[in-house]
Amino acid sequence: MNDIRRTILWVIFGFSMVLLWDQWQVFNGHKATFFPSSTQSAKAPAAGVAASAPVAGAAASSVPAPQAANAAPAVPGTVPTGAPSLAPAATKERVVVNTDVLTLTFDSEGGTLVHSAFVKYKDQTHKDQGFVLLDESANRVYVAQTGLIGSGSFPTHKTLMKLVPGERSLKDGLNELEVKFESADVGGVKMVKTYTLKRGAYDIAVRHDIVNTGTAAVSPQLYLQLVRDGNKPPGESSFYSTFTGPAIYTDAKKYQKVEFKDIENNKVDVEKQASNGYAAMVQHYFASAWILGDGIKRDLFFRKVDTNLYAVGMITSLDTIAPGTTKTIDSKFFVGPQEEKTLEAISPGLELVKDYGWLTILAKPLYWLLDKLHGFIHNWGWSIVALVLLLKVAFYWLNAKAYASMAKMKAINPKIMEMRERLKDKPQEMQQAMMKIYREEKVNPMGGCFPIMIQIPVFIALYWVLLSSVEMRNAPWIGWIHDLSAPDPFFILPIVMTLTTMLQTALNPAPPDPMQAKLMWFMPLIFSVMFFFFPAGLVLYWITNNILSITQQWVINTRMGVPPQFNLPKFN
C-alpha cells in the first residue's frame, strides 16, 4: 500500500515538474519542450492575397478567400484585379462609427467590419485605450465578412461598395444608428448591406437586401464568416490555458469548439447543417458571432484560407429572386465581452461562449451566486471572499469529518512512528502492525480524503468562474489591487497564499513514509510558484479558502484535545 502511494505521489510530482518546465519555457519566449501547441509556432499572416483552400462542405468551397492584412491596398477610385467593374463613386475607404459602448471601423471593400474597440473594457497595457478585438493590421487579422456566391458572379466581401452618407456617431437622444453600403450591379445583382447599432448593445442588426437588377432569375447564396489568424491573443498568460478558436452552436449538438490544428489537419467533426444557432470566434473574455434567425437553413463550415489564417461561418441559400424583385435576409452580429446575462438575452446558447467546460452544471449556479453577492457588496474582490465563505459554511460538516479524521491520525502518529522504527527491517510485519493500530484506534487513514474529494469539483468550477468572468477585468479590490484579472503587481497575495499553504501542510499529520512527507512539502511549494503569475482574483479565492480551512482545522484539533503541532519537513 505504501509503495503504491509513494509511486503515485512521485508520478504526480514528476508530471507537475514537466508541466512547470514547459510553461516556464513558453513564458520566456521559447517553444514548449514536451507539449508544444499549434499556437506557439504560429506566424504572422503571409503577405499577398490569400489563396483558396479546401473547406468543410461543398457549398463553402466557392466562398472567396479574404485578403491578408498586409496585402497591397486598392488605389482609391479603382478596383482590385479580378474584381467586377463598379461605378466611379465606389472608392476604397474606411469609416469609424461610435456608440456609447463600441468604436467600430468599416471598410468599403465588401462593407467589412475590420476593427472594434470597447469603451468600457480597457486594454491591459494601454489603460487609456479600449480593448481591441477585431483588427486588420500587419500583425493581426480578425474580421467579419459577408457576401454572395453562386453559379454566376455576385458581390462578395472583395467587392468595392458605396458608403451611403449618414450619421457616424450615436448622439445624445438617439437610440440607434445605421451604416449602409451599396454595391453596383455585379452579374445582374446588387447588394445593400445595412448595419444597425443600438445604444448599450454589443449585438448589431445586419440586413442584406439582394436586388435582382437583371433580366433573368437568380439563386445566390449568402455567406457570413469570421476570419482570424491562429495566434494566441496578445497579453494571454502562459501559466493557465483558455480556449481560442472557432465554435458553433446548434439545437442538435449544442455547443462545439474546434481547435485551429483540427482545421489544419481536416479533422473537424461537427454539425454541418442546421436551421438555428450561430458561428463564433472565441477567446478569453471576448467573442464574436454571426447569428441567423431560427428556421433559416444554413450550411456550417470551417476552413484554412491562408498561412495561419482560418475561417468559420454559415452559408444560406436564398429563394429564387425574379427580375426586379428583392430578397431580404436579417441576421445579427455580436462583438463584445462574455457578459453572461447579456449573451443569454441576445440568442439561445450564446452564453456558452463563456466556456466552463465539463463543470458547467456547477459553474453556472456559482456565477449566479457570485453575481448576486456583487449586487449587495459592489466589490468583486469582497464578493469572492463572501462566496468562498458561503461554500465553506455549506461544506462545514464534511470538512469537520475530514479534519476530525486528521486529528485522530495526528494523535496516533507518535505510536506509528515508533512502530515503523522498530520494524523497519520487517516490512510485512510493519504493514500488519500499522493496520492493527488503525483498527484499535478506530481510525480510517483515508477518512480525511473522501470528504475533501467530494468538494473538489465545486472548487474547480469556482476556479473556472473566476478565470472566465470578464467582470474581473479592471475590477479593483483594495489598496494595490486595481485589476482582479491581472497578477498582483507586488506579489503580496501569492506570498500570503504560499505561507498559508505551508501552514496548512504543517498542521496536517505527517505521512509515516519519510519520502511521502517530503513530497507533501515539495508539491504545495511548486504549486504556489505558479500562482505568482495567476490573476489576483484567483489567488484571493485560494487564500480565503486556505485561511478558512486552517481556522476550522485548528478549532477541531483543539476540541478533540489534539494541541496544534507543526509537522516541519526533515530533508536530511
C-alpha positions as CSV (number, residue, x, y, z in Angstrom):
1,M,0.0,0.0,0.0
2,N,2.8,2.4,0.9
3,D,4.8,1.6,-2.2
4,I,1.8,2.2,-4.4
5,R,1.0,5.5,-2.7
6,R,4.6,6.6,-3.0
7,T,4.7,5.7,-6.7
8,I,1.6,7.7,-7.3
9,L,3.0,10.7,-5.5
10,W,6.2,10.5,-7.5
11,V,4.3,10.4,-10.7
12,I,2.2,13.4,-9.8
13,F,5.4,15.2,-8.7
14,G,7.2,14.4,-11.9
15,F,4.3,15.4,-14.1
16,S,4.0,18.7,-12.3
17,M,7.6,19.4,-12.9
18,V,7.2,18.6,-16.6
19,L,4.3,21.0,-16.9
20,L,6.0,23.7,-14.9
21,W,9.1,23.5,-17.1
22,D,7.0,23.6,-20.3
23,Q,5.1,26.7,-19.1
24,W,8.4,28.4,-18.0
25,Q,9.8,27.8,-21.5
26,V,6.8,29.4,-23.1
27,F,6.8,32.2,-20.6
28,N,10.4,33.0,-21.7
29,G,9.5,33.0,-25.4
30,H,10.8,29.5,-26.2
31,K,8.9,26.5,-27.6
32,A,7.5,24.1,-25.1
33,T,9.7,21.1,-24.7
34,F,7.2,18.3,-24.0
35,F,3.7,19.6,-25.1
36,P,4.1,22.1,-28.0
37,S,0.9,23.6,-29.1
38,S,-0.1,24.9,-32.6
39,T,-0.5,28.4,-31.4
40,Q,3.1,28.6,-30.1
41,S,4.5,28.1,-33.6
42,A,2.0,30.4,-35.3
43,K,3.4,33.1,-37.5
44,A,2.1,36.4,-38.7
45,P,-0.1,36.1,-41.9
46,A,1.9,36.0,-45.1
47,A,1.9,38.9,-47.4
48,G,-0.1,38.9,-50.6
49,V,-3.6,37.8,-51.4
50,A,-4.8,34.7,-49.6
51,A,-5.2,31.7,-51.7
52,S,-8.3,29.5,-51.7
53,A,-8.2,26.3,-49.6
54,P,-10.4,23.2,-49.2
55,V,-13.3,23.7,-46.9
56,A,-15.8,21.7,-44.9
57,G,-18.9,21.2,-47.1
58,A,-19.3,21.5,-50.8
59,A,-21.2,24.8,-50.7
60,A,-18.4,26.5,-48.9
61,S,-15.8,25.7,-51.5
62,S,-16.7,28.8,-53.6
63,V,-16.5,31.3,-50.8
64,P,-13.8,33.8,-51.8
65,A,-10.7,33.8,-49.5
66,P,-10.0,37.0,-47.6
67,Q,-7.0,39.2,-48.3
68,A,-4.2,39.1,-45.8
69,A,-3.8,42.2,-43.6
70,N,-0.7,43.5,-45.3
71,A,-1.8,42.9,-48.9
72,A,-1.4,45.9,-51.1
73,P,-4.5,48.2,-50.8
74,A,-6.6,49.1,-53.8
75,V,-6.0,52.5,-55.2
76,P,-9.0,54.9,-54.5
77,G,-11.3,55.0,-57.4
78,T,-10.1,51.7,-58.9
79,V,-11.0,48.1,-58.4
80,P,-8.7,45.2,-57.3
81,T,-7.5,42.9,-60.1
82,G,-10.1,40.3,-61.0
83,A,-13.0,42.1,-59.3
84,P,-16.0,43.3,-61.3
85,S,-16.2,46.8,-62.5
86,L,-18.0,49.3,-60.3
87,A,-19.4,52.8,-60.7
88,P,-16.8,55.6,-60.2
89,A,-18.5,56.6,-56.9
90,A,-17.3,53.3,-55.3
91,T,-13.9,54.0,-53.7
92,K,-12.0,52.1,-51.1
93,E,-12.4,54.0,-47.8
94,R,-12.8,53.3,-44.1
95,V,-15.3,54.8,-41.8
96,V,-15.2,54.9,-37.9
97,V,-18.5,54.6,-36.1
98,N,-19.0,55.3,-32.4
99,T,-21.7,54.3,-30.0
100,D,-21.7,54.5,-26.2
101,V,-20.1,51.0,-25.9
102,L,-18.3,50.4,-29.2
103,T,-15.9,52.0,-31.6
104,L,-16.1,50.2,-35.0
105,T,-14.3,50.6,-38.3
106,F,-15.9,49.5,-41.6
107,D,-14.1,49.0,-44.9
108,S,-16.0,49.9,-48.1
109,E,-14.4,46.8,-49.7
110,G,-17.2,44.4,-49.1
111,G,-18.7,46.6,-46.3
112,T,-16.4,44.5,-44.0
113,L,-16.1,45.1,-40.2
114,V,-12.3,45.3,-39.7
115,H,-11.8,46.9,-36.3
116,S,-13.6,47.0,-33.0
117,A,-12.7,48.6,-29.6
118,F,-14.7,48.7,-26.4
119,V,-15.4,51.8,-24.4
120,K,-15.9,50.1,-21.1
121,Y,-13.2,47.5,-21.3
122,K,-9.7,48.9,-21.5
123,D,-6.5,47.4,-22.9
124,Q,-4.4,45.8,-20.2
125,T,-1.2,47.5,-21.3
126,H,-2.6,50.9,-22.5
127,K,-5.2,51.7,-19.9
128,D,-6.3,54.8,-21.8
129,Q,-7.4,52.8,-24.8
130,G,-10.3,50.5,-25.4
131,F,-9.6,46.8,-25.8
132,V,-9.3,45.9,-29.5
133,L,-11.0,42.6,-30.6
134,L,-11.5,42.8,-34.4
135,D,-8.4,44.1,-36.1
136,E,-6.7,44.1,-39.5
137,S,-3.1,45.1,-39.3
138,A,0.4,43.9,-40.2
139,N,0.5,41.5,-37.2
140,R,-3.2,40.6,-36.7
141,V,-6.2,39.5,-38.8
142,Y,-9.6,39.2,-37.3
143,V,-12.5,40.5,-39.5
144,A,-16.2,39.9,-40.1
145,Q,-17.2,39.4,-43.8
146,T,-20.3,38.7,-45.8
147,G,-21.1,38.3,-49.5
148,L,-22.8,36.2,-52.2
149,I,-21.8,33.1,-54.0
150,G,-23.5,31.0,-56.7
151,S,-23.3,29.9,-60.3
152,G,-22.6,33.4,-61.5
153,S,-20.5,36.4,-60.4
154,F,-22.1,38.2,-57.5
155,P,-21.0,40.9,-54.9
156,T,-18.6,39.4,-52.3
157,H,-16.5,40.8,-49.4
158,K,-13.9,41.8,-52.1
159,T,-16.3,44.0,-54.0
160,L,-16.0,47.7,-53.5
161,M,-19.2,49.2,-52.2
162,K,-20.5,52.8,-51.9
163,L,-20.8,54.1,-48.4
164,V,-24.2,55.9,-48.0
165,P,-23.9,59.3,-46.2
166,G,-25.3,59.4,-42.7
167,E,-24.5,59.8,-39.0
168,R,-21.3,58.3,-37.8
169,S,-21.8,58.8,-34.0
170,L,-24.7,57.8,-31.7
171,K,-25.5,61.2,-30.3
172,D,-27.5,62.0,-27.2
173,G,-31.2,61.4,-27.7
174,L,-30.6,58.8,-30.4
175,N,-31.1,55.1,-29.6
176,E,-29.8,53.6,-32.9
177,L,-27.5,54.4,-35.8
178,E,-27.4,53.0,-39.3
179,V,-24.4,52.4,-41.5
180,K,-25.3,51.4,-45.1
181,F,-23.2,50.1,-48.0
182,E,-24.4,49.6,-51.6
183,S,-22.7,47.6,-54.4
184,A,-23.0,48.3,-58.1
185,D,-24.6,45.7,-60.3
186,V,-22.5,42.5,-60.4
187,G,-23.8,39.7,-62.6
188,G,-27.3,41.4,-62.6
189,V,-27.3,41.5,-58.8
190,K,-27.0,44.5,-56.4
191,M,-26.4,44.0,-52.7
192,V,-27.3,46.5,-50.0
193,K,-25.8,45.9,-46.5
194,T,-27.2,47.8,-43.5
195,Y,-25.7,47.7,-40.0
196,T,-28.0,49.0,-37.2
197,L,-26.2,49.7,-34.0
198,K,-28.2,50.3,-30.8
199,R,-27.4,52.2,-27.6
200,G,-25.8,50.0,-24.9
201,A,-25.8,47.0,-27.2
202,Y,-22.9,44.7,-28.4
203,D,-25.2,43.0,-31.0
204,I,-25.6,44.6,-34.4
205,A,-28.6,44.0,-36.7
206,V,-27.3,43.3,-40.2
207,R,-29.7,43.3,-43.1
208,H,-28.8,42.1,-46.5
209,D,-31.1,43.3,-49.4
210,I,-30.3,41.4,-52.6
211,V,-31.8,43.1,-55.6
212,N,-32.1,41.4,-59.0
213,T,-31.4,44.1,-61.5
214,G,-31.0,41.8,-64.5
215,T,-33.5,40.1,-66.8
216,A,-33.2,36.5,-65.6
217,A,-34.0,34.9,-62.2
218,V,-31.0,34.3,-59.9
219,S,-30.5,32.0,-56.9
220,P,-27.4,33.2,-55.0
221,Q,-26.3,32.1,-51.6
222,L,-25.4,34.4,-48.7
223,Y,-22.3,33.6,-46.6
224,L,-21.4,35.1,-43.2
225,Q,-17.9,34.4,-42.0
226,L,-15.3,35.3,-39.3
227,V,-11.7,35.2,-40.3
228,R,-8.8,35.4,-37.9
229,D,-5.2,34.3,-37.5
230,G,-4.3,31.3,-35.3
231,N,-2.0,33.3,-32.9
232,K,-2.6,33.5,-29.2
233,P,-4.3,36.8,-28.2
234,P,-1.8,39.4,-27.1
235,G,-1.3,39.5,-23.3
236,E,-2.5,36.0,-22.6
237,S,-0.8,34.2,-19.8
238,S,1.4,31.1,-20.4
239,F,0.6,29.8,-16.9
240,Y,-3.0,28.9,-17.5
241,S,-4.9,27.9,-20.6
242,T,-8.0,29.3,-22.1
243,F,-9.6,28.4,-25.5
244,T,-9.0,30.5,-28.6
245,G,-10.7,29.5,-31.8
246,P,-14.0,28.9,-33.7
247,A,-17.1,27.4,-32.2
248,I,-20.7,26.7,-33.4
249,Y,-24.0,26.2,-31.7
250,T,-27.0,24.2,-32.9
251,D,-30.0,22.8,-31.2
252,A,-29.0,19.3,-32.4
253,K,-25.4,19.1,-31.0
254,K,-25.3,22.2,-28.8
255,Y,-22.0,24.0,-28.3
256,Q,-19.0,22.6,-30.2
257,K,-15.4,24.1,-30.1
258,V,-12.9,23.4,-32.9
259,E,-9.1,23.8,-32.5
260,F,-7.2,25.5,-35.2
261,K,-4.9,22.5,-35.5
262,D,-8.0,20.3,-36.3
263,I,-8.9,22.6,-39.1
264,E,-5.3,22.4,-40.3
265,N,-5.5,18.6,-40.3
266,N,-9.0,18.4,-41.7
267,K,-10.2,16.7,-38.5
268,V,-13.3,18.8,-38.0
269,D,-16.2,16.5,-36.8
270,V,-19.1,18.9,-36.1
271,E,-22.6,19.6,-37.2
272,K,-22.5,20.6,-40.9
273,Q,-26.2,21.7,-41.4
274,A,-28.7,23.3,-39.2
275,S,-31.7,25.6,-39.1
276,N,-30.7,27.6,-36.0
277,G,-27.7,28.7,-33.9
278,Y,-24.6,30.7,-34.6
279,A,-21.0,30.5,-35.7
280,A,-18.4,32.2,-33.4
281,M,-14.8,33.0,-32.7
282,V,-14.0,32.8,-29.0
283,Q,-11.1,33.9,-26.9
284,H,-10.5,34.7,-23.2
285,Y,-13.2,37.2,-22.0
286,F,-14.4,38.2,-25.5
287,A,-16.2,36.7,-28.6
288,S,-17.8,37.5,-31.9
289,A,-20.6,35.6,-33.6
290,W,-22.8,35.6,-36.7
291,I,-26.4,34.7,-35.8
292,L,-29.1,33.8,-38.3
293,G,-32.8,33.6,-37.2
294,D,-34.4,30.3,-36.3
295,G,-35.9,28.3,-39.2
296,I,-33.3,29.6,-41.8
297,K,-31.5,26.6,-43.1
298,R,-27.7,27.0,-43.3
299,D,-24.5,25.1,-44.0
300,L,-21.8,25.5,-41.4
301,F,-18.1,25.5,-42.5
302,F,-14.6,25.7,-41.1
303,R,-11.6,26.2,-43.3
304,K,-8.0,27.3,-43.6
305,V,-7.8,30.2,-46.0
306,D,-4.1,31.1,-45.9
307,T,-0.9,30.5,-43.8
308,N,-2.1,30.7,-40.2
309,L,-5.5,32.2,-41.3
310,Y,-8.8,30.4,-40.5
311,A,-12.5,30.9,-41.2
312,V,-15.7,29.8,-39.6
313,G,-19.1,30.7,-41.0
314,M,-22.5,29.9,-42.4
315,I,-24.0,29.8,-45.9
316,T,-27.7,30.1,-46.5
317,S,-29.4,29.5,-49.8
318,L,-31.8,32.2,-51.0
319,D,-35.0,31.5,-52.8
320,T,-35.1,32.3,-56.5
321,I,-35.2,36.0,-57.0
322,A,-37.2,37.1,-60.0
323,P,-36.0,40.1,-62.1
324,G,-36.9,43.4,-60.5
325,T,-37.5,41.9,-57.1
326,T,-35.6,42.0,-53.8
327,K,-34.8,39.3,-51.2
328,T,-34.1,40.4,-47.6
329,I,-32.1,38.4,-45.1
330,D,-31.9,39.6,-41.5
331,S,-29.1,38.5,-39.2
332,K,-27.2,39.6,-36.1
333,F,-23.5,40.2,-35.5
334,F,-22.2,40.1,-31.9
335,V,-18.9,41.6,-31.0
336,G,-18.3,42.1,-27.3
337,P,-17.4,40.8,-23.8
338,Q,-18.7,37.5,-22.4
339,E,-21.2,39.0,-20.0
340,E,-23.4,36.0,-19.2
341,K,-26.7,37.9,-18.8
342,T,-26.1,39.9,-21.9
343,L,-25.3,36.9,-24.0
344,E,-28.4,35.0,-22.8
345,A,-30.6,37.9,-23.9
346,I,-29.2,38.0,-27.4
347,S,-29.6,34.4,-28.6
348,P,-30.2,31.0,-27.1
349,G,-26.9,29.2,-26.4
350,L,-24.7,32.3,-26.9
351,E,-23.8,32.4,-23.2
352,L,-21.9,29.1,-23.8
353,V,-19.1,31.0,-25.5
354,K,-18.2,31.7,-21.8
355,D,-16.9,28.2,-21.6
356,Y,-16.8,26.4,-18.2
357,G,-16.1,23.0,-19.8
358,W,-17.5,19.9,-18.2
359,L,-18.2,21.6,-14.9
360,T,-20.8,24.0,-16.5
361,I,-23.6,22.4,-14.4
362,L,-21.7,23.6,-11.2
363,A,-20.2,26.7,-12.6
364,K,-23.3,28.5,-13.7
365,P,-25.1,28.5,-10.3
366,L,-21.8,29.6,-8.7
367,Y,-21.6,32.5,-11.1
368,W,-25.2,33.3,-10.4
369,L,-24.5,33.4,-6.6
370,L,-21.3,35.5,-7.2
371,D,-23.3,38.0,-9.3
372,K,-26.0,38.3,-6.6
373,L,-23.4,38.9,-3.9
374,H,-21.8,41.6,-6.0
375,G,-25.3,43.2,-6.3
376,F,-25.1,43.7,-2.5
377,I,-21.4,44.3,-1.9
378,H,-20.5,46.2,-5.1
379,N,-16.9,45.0,-5.0
380,W,-15.9,41.8,-6.9
381,G,-12.9,41.1,-4.5
382,W,-15.1,41.1,-1.4
383,S,-17.8,39.2,-3.4
384,I,-15.2,36.4,-4.0
385,V,-14.4,36.3,-0.3
386,A,-18.1,36.1,0.6
387,L,-18.7,33.3,-1.9
388,V,-15.9,31.2,-0.6
389,L,-17.2,31.8,3.0
390,L,-20.6,30.6,2.0
391,L,-19.2,27.5,0.4
392,K,-17.2,26.7,3.5
393,V,-20.3,27.1,5.6
394,A,-22.2,24.7,3.2
395,F,-19.4,22.1,3.4
396,Y,-18.8,22.7,7.1
397,W,-19.8,19.2,8.3
398,L,-17.9,17.4,5.5
399,N,-14.8,19.4,6.4
400,A,-15.4,18.7,10.1
401,K,-15.3,14.9,9.4
402,A,-12.2,15.3,7.4
403,Y,-10.4,17.4,10.0
404,A,-11.5,15.1,12.8
405,S,-10.0,12.2,11.0
406,M,-6.8,14.1,10.5
407,A,-6.7,15.0,14.2
408,K,-7.0,11.3,15.1
409,M,-4.2,10.5,12.7
410,K,-2.1,13.2,14.3
411,A,-2.8,11.8,17.8
412,I,-1.6,8.3,16.9
413,N,1.3,9.5,14.7
414,P,3.9,9.0,17.5
415,K,2.8,5.4,18.0
416,I,3.1,4.7,14.3
417,M,6.5,6.3,14.0
418,E,7.8,4.3,16.9
419,M,6.4,1.1,15.4
420,R,7.9,1.9,12.0
421,E,11.3,2.5,13.5
422,R,11.1,-0.8,15.5
423,L,10.0,-2.9,12.4
424,K,11.8,-1.0,9.7
425,D,13.6,-4.2,8.6
426,K,10.4,-6.2,8.5
427,P,8.0,-4.5,6.0
428,Q,5.3,-7.2,6.1
429,E,5.1,-7.1,9.9
430,M,5.2,-3.3,9.8
431,Q,2.1,-3.2,7.5
432,Q,0.2,-5.7,9.7
433,A,1.1,-3.7,12.8
434,M,0.0,-0.5,11.2
435,M,-3.4,-1.9,10.2
436,K,-3.8,-3.2,13.8
437,I,-3.2,0.2,15.3
438,Y,-5.7,1.7,12.9
439,R,-8.3,-0.9,14.0
440,E,-7.6,-0.5,17.7
441,E,-7.8,3.3,17.5
442,K,-10.8,3.2,15.1
443,V,-9.0,5.4,12.6
444,N,-9.6,5.4,8.8
445,P,-6.4,6.6,7.1
446,M,-8.5,7.7,4.1
447,G,-11.1,9.4,6.3
448,G,-9.6,12.8,5.8
449,C,-9.5,12.4,2.0
450,F,-13.0,11.4,0.9
451,P,-14.9,14.5,2.3
452,I,-12.4,16.8,0.7
453,M,-12.5,14.9,-2.7
454,I,-16.3,15.4,-2.8
455,Q,-15.8,19.2,-2.7
456,I,-13.0,19.3,-5.3
457,P,-15.4,19.7,-8.4
458,V,-17.1,22.6,-6.7
459,F,-13.9,24.5,-6.1
460,I,-12.6,23.7,-9.6
461,A,-15.8,25.0,-11.0
462,L,-15.3,28.2,-9.0
463,Y,-11.8,28.5,-10.4
464,W,-13.2,28.5,-13.9
465,V,-15.9,31.0,-13.0
466,L,-13.3,33.4,-11.7
467,L,-10.9,32.8,-14.7
468,S,-13.7,33.2,-17.3
469,S,-15.6,36.2,-15.9
470,V,-14.9,39.3,-17.8
471,E,-16.3,41.3,-14.9
472,M,-12.9,40.7,-13.1
473,R,-11.2,42.8,-15.8
474,N,-10.0,46.1,-14.4
475,A,-12.1,45.4,-11.3
476,P,-10.3,46.8,-8.1
477,W,-10.3,45.1,-4.7
478,I,-8.4,47.1,-2.1
479,G,-5.2,49.2,-2.0
480,W,-2.7,48.0,-4.6
481,I,-5.1,45.5,-6.3
482,H,-6.6,47.5,-9.2
483,D,-7.3,44.7,-11.5
484,L,-8.5,41.2,-10.3
485,S,-7.8,39.7,-13.7
486,A,-4.1,40.7,-13.6
487,P,-1.3,39.3,-11.4
488,D,-0.6,41.0,-8.2
489,P,2.0,43.7,-9.2
490,F,3.9,43.4,-5.9
491,F,3.4,39.6,-5.4
492,I,1.9,40.1,-1.9
493,L,-1.1,37.9,-2.5
494,P,1.0,35.0,-3.9
495,I,3.4,35.2,-1.0
496,V,0.5,35.1,1.5
497,M,-1.0,32.2,-0.3
498,T,2.3,30.3,-0.2
499,L,2.6,30.9,3.5
500,T,-1.0,29.8,4.2
501,T,-0.4,26.7,2.1
502,M,2.7,25.8,4.1
503,L,0.9,26.4,7.4
504,Q,-1.9,24.1,6.3
505,T,0.6,21.4,5.3
506,A,2.3,21.8,8.7
507,L,-1.0,21.3,10.5
508,N,-1.8,18.1,8.7
509,P,-0.5,14.8,10.1
510,A,2.9,13.8,8.6
511,P,2.8,10.7,6.4
512,P,4.7,7.7,8.0
513,D,6.9,7.3,5.0
514,P,9.7,10.0,5.0
515,M,9.6,10.2,1.2
516,Q,5.9,10.9,1.2
517,A,6.4,13.5,3.9
518,K,9.0,15.3,1.8
519,L,6.7,15.2,-1.3
520,M,3.9,16.7,0.8
521,W,6.1,19.8,1.2
522,F,7.5,19.9,-2.3
523,M,4.2,19.8,-4.1
524,P,2.5,22.8,-2.4
525,L,5.6,24.9,-2.9
526,I,5.8,24.1,-6.6
527,F,2.0,24.7,-6.9
528,S,2.4,28.0,-5.2
529,V,5.1,29.2,-7.6
530,M,2.6,29.1,-10.5
531,F,0.2,31.4,-8.5
532,F,2.7,34.2,-8.8
533,F,1.6,34.5,-12.4
534,F,-2.2,33.9,-11.9
535,P,-4.9,36.6,-11.8
536,A,-5.2,38.3,-8.4
537,G,-8.9,37.2,-8.1
538,L,-7.9,33.6,-8.3
539,V,-5.2,34.0,-5.7
540,L,-7.6,35.8,-3.4
541,Y,-10.1,32.9,-3.7
542,W,-7.3,30.4,-2.8
543,I,-6.1,32.5,0.2
544,T,-9.6,32.8,1.5
545,N,-10.1,29.0,1.2
546,N,-6.8,28.3,2.9
547,I,-7.4,30.7,5.9
548,L,-10.9,29.3,6.5
549,S,-9.7,25.7,6.3
550,I,-6.8,26.4,8.7
551,T,-9.2,28.1,11.1
552,Q,-11.7,25.2,11.1
553,Q,-8.9,22.6,11.4
554,W,-7.3,24.5,14.3
555,V,-10.7,24.6,16.1
556,I,-11.5,20.9,15.6
557,N,-8.0,19.8,16.7
558,T,-8.4,21.9,19.9
559,R,-11.8,20.5,20.7
560,M,-10.5,16.9,20.3
561,G,-7.7,17.6,22.7
562,V,-5.0,17.4,20.0
563,P,-2.9,20.6,20.5
564,P,-1.8,22.3,17.3
565,Q,1.5,21.0,16.2
566,F,3.6,21.9,13.2
567,N,5.0,19.0,11.3
568,L,8.0,20.7,9.8
569,P,9.9,19.0,7.0
570,K,13.1,17.0,7.5
571,F,15.3,16.9,4.5
572,N,18.3,15.2,6.0
